[in-house]
Amino acid sequence: MAILNKRFKEVELTELDLKLSGVAHIGHASIDVTNLEKSRWFFTEVLGLHVTAEENGKVYLRAWQDWDHHTLVLNESENSGLDHFGWRVNSEKSLYAFEKTLIDLGHDYQWIEGGGELGQGDAIKFYSPSGVPIELYWEMESYSNEFTASKLPSHPMKYSGKGAAPRRFDHVNVMVNDVAKEQEWWTDFLGIHHRYYIQNDEDIRLGSWLSKTNIAHEIAFMRNSNQTGSHLHHVAYYLDTPDELFRALNIMAENDIKIEWGPGKHGTSGAQFLYAFEPSGNRIELWTGGMLIFAPDWKAIEWKSGTGQFGLDMWGSTPPESYLTYGTEIK
C-alpha cells in the first residue's frame, strides 16, 4: 500500500467547500485475523457474507445488500484486532478540506494511494485521540457481478440465504479509556452525531453511541474497565427479523461457534442482538430492529446508572464479564 506524505494536487477550497464538507457514513471495517482460512470459513459459510476479491493475505467481503465493493476486509496477521475503520466523505473536496483542518490543527496524517485497498480510491489515514485508526475516502467501487445479479434493480445481488445471511453492514464498537473525551472529538471534528450515552453513579461515561446517518449508531465507545487502552470490541451486521436472529444462533451452535451473549434486546437502541467470536478471536454482533433517528436537532439521550442494566438488556440477562473486559488489539 503506497503511503504519500503530501497532497496529490493543489485544490482550491472555497468557504462553501469547507462548510459543505463532511463525513457521509461508515463504509467498512478492516480487521486482522490470525487464521485467515478459518476466519474466511466463518464469515462466508456461517455468517453468510460474500467474497468480492482475494489477494495477498486479504479477503474482501460484503453482505448481500451492501452496494459497495466491500464492507469488511480480513487481513492475515500475527495478532487479531483492528486495522482501520473506513468512512466515506460526501465529496472529493471533502478529503482536501479534512486535510486542511488536520494541517491547521497540527494533527499527523498520511495519504493512502487509491487501489492499495481494492475498490477504494485515495484516502487520508489518521488516528483519533484514543488511537482508533481512521481512513476517509471518497471513491469506492460499486459491487457488480453478472452471475449474482438480482432481477430487482434495487438489489445489488440475489438473496442467497446462505448462513445467517445478514442484509448489510451496520456498525462498529471500540473500548477506550475515556469515553466522553473520545466521543467529543468524533462529534466536534468528524461531525458524527451523539445519539445516547450511559453515566455511572460517579458521573463517569460508560458508553456513547454515535451516527452520521439515521440509524441508532454507526460507531460506539465503551469504557475499558481495565483502563488498558483502546481495543476493538465488535463489528456488527444487520438482520431483517428476529426469526433470522434465532436462525443465526442455531447455525452458530451447530458449527461450534462460541456465543458470548444473547439473544437479548438492548433497551438503549431497541435492537435485538447476539454476540459471538469468530475463529481468530474477534467479536461479531448480529442484530435486528433498532430505532431510527430523523430529527436534525436531536439531543443525546442520557441513561443514568440506575437504568443501565435495562439499557443493556431489557429482557433481564446480564452480560458476561468478557463482554465488559475483552477486546482485540488495535494497530
N, C-alpha and C positions, 0 to 999 in steps of 0.2 A: 504494500500500500504506500503510495507516494505521499510524502508529507512536505508541504510547501509553507515556508515561514513568512510569506509576503503575499500581497494580493496578486491575483492573476491579471487584473487590469484595473485601471483607474475608472471609477464610476462616479459621475456627478450625482449627488443626492440633494434633492430639494427639501425644504421644510415639510412639504406634503409627503414626500417619500418616507421621511423619518417618522412622521405622525402615523402613516398607514402601515408601517412595517410591524411585523409581529409573528408569533408562532400560530400555526393553524391547528395542529393536532399532533398527538403522539403517533408515530409511524411504525416503529418496530423496537424490539429488544434484541441485542446481540449478546449471547451468553456463552460462557466457556464450559466445556464438559470434559471429563476425564476418560470417558469411554464412549467415543463417537458412535460406534456400531450399536451399542445397547441403547444409547440415548436416541439415536435415529429410529430404532425399532419402537421405542416408547411413543415418540411424537407422531410417527406415521401409523403404526398398527394399533396402538392403544388409544392415543388421543385422536388420531384421525386427521392430522394435518397433511398437507400435500407438498411434495418436493418440487420446487421450481428449478433449482440448479444445485450442482455439487462440484466443488473444486478445491484442491489443496487443503484438505482437512477442514472444509467448511460445508455445511448443508443449509440451504435456504428454503424456508418453509412458509406456508400460508394456510389459513382456513379457507373453506370453500367459498365464502362470500367476501373475502378480502380482495380488494381491487388491485392492490399493489403487488409488485414482483415478489415481495416477501414481507412478513411481519415478525419473523423470528429467524435468527441466524445461530447455528450451533458451530462453535469453534473448538476444535480438538486442542486440549491444553493439559498441563500438568495439574492444574487446580481448577475446580469448578467455581463458577461465580459470574459476575457481570463484566462484560467488555464495554458496552455502552448502551444508552438509550438513544434512538433516533427520533427527532421531532421535525416534522415538515413545517417550513415557514410559508407565509402567504404570497410571496413573490420572490423573484430572483434578487431584486433590490433589497429585500429584507435581510438577505445574507450580509450584504455590504453595510447595511445600517447597523446590524448587530456587531459587525467588525469594528465600525467607527466607535460604537459605545464601549466595546471591550478595550480599544486603544485608549479612549478618553479616561477609562477607569484604571488603566494600567494592569488589566487582567490578562494573564497569559492565554494564548490560544494557538491553534495550528490550522492551516488549510489542509484538507484531505482531498486529493485529486479524485475526480469522478472515475468510476469503474473499479476502484480499489475494493469497494463493496459492490458486488454485481447489482446492476439495475439502478444504482444511485448515482446522482451527479455530484458535483463539487460540494464539499461540506466544511463547516467550521467545527472543530472539536475543542472543548474546554471543560473545566471542572467546576462544579458547584462548591460552596464553602465547605461542605462536609465530604467532598471528594467524589461526588457522583459524576461519572463521565457522560458528557452530552455531545451529540452531533446534531447540528442544524443543517438542513439541506432543503433545496427547492425541487430539483428534478428527481423523479422516481418513475421508473418504467412501469407501465400498467401490465397486469398479467394477461397473457393471451396464449391460447393453445387450441388449435382446431380440433384436436382429439378429445378434449374435455369440455368444449364449448357448449353452453346451455342454449336451448331453443328460445329462452327468455332473454331479451336484450338487457334486462335489468339485473341479470345474474352473470358474474364473470365466468362461472363454470357450472357444470351439472352438480347436483347434490348426490354424493356417493353413499352417505350413510355409514361410511367405514369408521370403525372405532367410535369414540364419543362424538365425533363429527361436530365440533363447535362451529358456529356461524362465522365468528370474527374475533380478531384480537381486541382486547378490551382495556387492560390497564397493567400497571406495574406497582411494586411496593418496595421501599427501601427502609432498613433500620438505620437510624442516625442517633448520635448522642444528644443533639439539641434540636428538637422538632420545630419549635417556634422560630428559631433563627433560620433554619433551612427553608421553612415554608415562606417566611417573609421575603427571602431572596428570590425564590421562584416566582412569587407573585409580583414583586417590585421590578425585577429585571426581565423575566421572561413573560410576564403578563398572564400566568396561569392562575385562574380564579380559585380562591379559597372557599371550599364548599361547606365543610363541617369539621369539628375537632372535639377532642376529649381532654379535659383537665382533671388532675387528681386533687386530693384534699390539700396538698401542699402548693396548689396552683402551678404545677409543672405540666407542661403539654405532653400528653401520652401519644397522641396521634393527630395528624391533619390529612385531609383528603382534598385534592385539587383537580380541576379540569379546565380545559380551554373550550371544549365543546359542551353540549348539553347533557352528557352522561354524568352519572354521580361522581365519578372520579377517573382520571387518566393516570395519575400518579398519587401515591400515598406515602407518608412518612410515619414510621412507628419509632417510639423511643427505645433505644437499645438499653435494656435494663442492666446489662453488664458494663455499659459505658466503654466498649472496646472499639469504637469507631463505626464506620459505615459498612453495611453488608446488604447483599441482595436478599430480600425477603421472599418475593414471589413474582411470577409473571402469570397473567390471567387471560383466559379466553372465555367467550360468551356463548352460552347455550340458549336455545329458544324457549324451552319449557322445563318445569320441574320434573316431568317424566323423563326428559333426556338426562337430567342430572342423576336420577336414580339408575338409569341405564348405564351411565358412565361409572357409577360406583360398582355395579355388578361386573362390568368389563374389567375394571381395575382389580377387583377382588379375585377374579378368576385368572388373572395374569400376574398374581403375586406382587402387585404394586402396593407399597405402604401408604395407606390412607391415614393421614395425620389427624384430621378433624373434619367432621361433617357426616351426614348432611345437617345443616343448620341454616339460620336466617339472621343476617346482620340487621339489627334494629336501626343502625345509623343510615344505611342505604336502602334497606328493604329488599336486599338481594339474598337469594338462597345460594349456598356455597358448599364446596368440598375442597379440601387441601390434600395434596399428595406429593410424594417425592419421585422425581424421575430417576433412572438408574445411576446418574452421576452425582446425585445429591441435591440438585436444585429443587426448590419448592415450586409447585404449579397449582394454580387455582382454576377451577371451573365454576362459573356462577351464572345465574339467570335472574331476571327481574331487575330490580333496582330503580330508583327514582330518576326522572329526567328533570332538568333544570332549564327554564326558558327566560326567567326574569333577568333583564340586563343590570338591575340594581340589587342583585342577590347579596344578602349579608350572611356571612358564615354562621352556621348554627353551632352553639356550644352544647356539648353533652357533659354534664357535671359528673363528678366521680360516683355519686350515688346511683346514677343510672348507667354507669359504664358497662356492667355485666349485661344489662338488657340491650345495650347498643352492640355488644359483641355477638350475642346470640339470644334473640328474643324468645327462643324456644327453651332456653334454660341450660344448655350444655356449657361446660367450662373449657376453654382452650387448654390443651396440654402445655406443660412447661416449655417444650421445644418450640411452640408457636411464638412465645414471647422472648426466646433467647437465641434461637438458631437461625443463622443466615449463612450464605456462601460469600466468598471473597469478592471484592471489587478491585479491578486493576488500577 
